[in-house]
């Protein structure tokens, strides 16, 4: 059963402390009545929050679902280079863009794959 942790400020399922059987058997065999104190400690130990270890709980709070927001779209503006001398013309390609074959400057079709250059 979920409960509201007053320290974490969220709904959690409280976790009971683990019963240590080894400690219980050791106290049962080696001491007179300390095993009784261990049982009392275990029974009186309240449930704790699995996140913060607090034992301060109140009834579970209703979950508030935040409204969904639309994703933000960004506009990317690409400006052409100011110096057009940096852009090669279609006759300056030395390799085929499809197959990578070396080309001479005057060919229109790649002699290897036939792609129009």
C-alpha positions in Angstrom: 0.0 0.0 0.0 1.5 3.3 -1.1 1.9 6.1 1.5 3.1 9.7 1.2 6.6 10.3 2.6 6.7 13.6 4.4 10.4 13.9 3.9 10.7 12.9 0.2 7.4 14.6 -0.7 6.3 11.7 -2.9 4.2 8.5 -2.8 6.3 5.5 -1.9 5.7 1.9 -0.8 7.2 1.7 2.7 9.8 -1.0 3.2 9.9 -3.1 6.4 13.4 -3.7 7.9 14.8 -7.2 7.1 14.6 -9.7 9.9 18.2 -10.9 10.5 17.8 -14.6 11.3 21.6 -15.0 12.0 21.5 -12.3 14.7 18.4 -13.8 16.2 19.9 -17.3 16.4 23.1 -15.9 17.8 21.2 -14.0 20.5 19.0 -17.1 21.2 22.0 -19.5 21.7 24.5 -17.2 23.4 22.5 -14.9 25.6 19.8 -15.3 28.1 17.1 -12.9 27.1 18.6 -10.5 24.5 16.7 -12.3 21.7 13.5 -11.1 23.3 14.8 -7.5 23.0 15.6 -8.1 19.3 12.1 -9.4 18.6 10.6 -6.4 20.4 12.9 -4.1 18.3 11.8 -5.8 15.1 8.1 -5.6 15.9 8.2 -2.0 17.0 10.4 -0.9 14.1 8.0 0.9 11.8 8.2 0.8 8.0 10.7 3.2 6.5 10.9 5.1 3.2 13.1 3.2 0.7 14.5 6.5 -0.6 15.3 8.6 2.5 14.8 6.2 5.4 12.2 8.3 7.1 9.3 6.8 9.0 7.1 9.8 8.8 4.2 8.9 6.5 0.7 10.2 5.8 -2.0 8.7 3.6 -1.1 8.6 -0.1 -1.6 11.8 -2.0 -3.3 11.7 -5.5 -0.7 11.9 -8.3 -0.8 15.2 -10.1 0.0 14.7 -13.8 1.7 17.7 -15.4 0.1 18.8 -18.7 2.1 17.7 -21.7 3.8 20.4 -23.6 4.4 20.5 -27.3 8.1 20.0 -28.3 9.9 23.2 -29.2 10.9 23.4 -32.8 13.9 25.3 -33.8 14.4 27.0 -37.1 17.9 26.6 -38.5 18.9 29.2 -41.1 21.7 28.2 -43.4 23.4 31.0 -45.2 25.3 30.4 -48.3 29.0 31.3 -48.3 29.8 34.8 -49.2 32.7 33.8 -51.4 31.5 31.7 -54.4 35.0 30.9 -55.4 35.1 28.3 -52.6 32.2 26.3 -54.3 33.5 24.0 -57.0 31.6 24.0 -60.3 30.3 20.8 -61.7 33.3 20.5 -64.0 35.9 20.6 -61.3 34.9 17.3 -59.7 37.8 14.9 -59.8 36.0 11.9 -58.3 32.6 10.3 -58.9 30.2 11.2 -56.0 28.6 7.7 -56.3 31.4 5.2 -56.8 34.5 7.3 -56.1 36.2 6.6 -59.4 38.7 9.2 -60.6 37.4 11.4 -63.4 38.9 13.8 -65.9 37.5 17.3 -65.9 35.6 17.1 -69.2 33.5 14.0 -68.6 29.7 14.2 -68.2 29.1 10.6 -67.1 31.2 8.4 -64.9 33.0 5.8 -67.0 32.8 3.4 -64.1 29.1 3.5 -62.9 27.4 5.8 -65.5 26.3 8.4 -63.0 25.7 11.9 -64.5 28.3 14.3 -63.1 
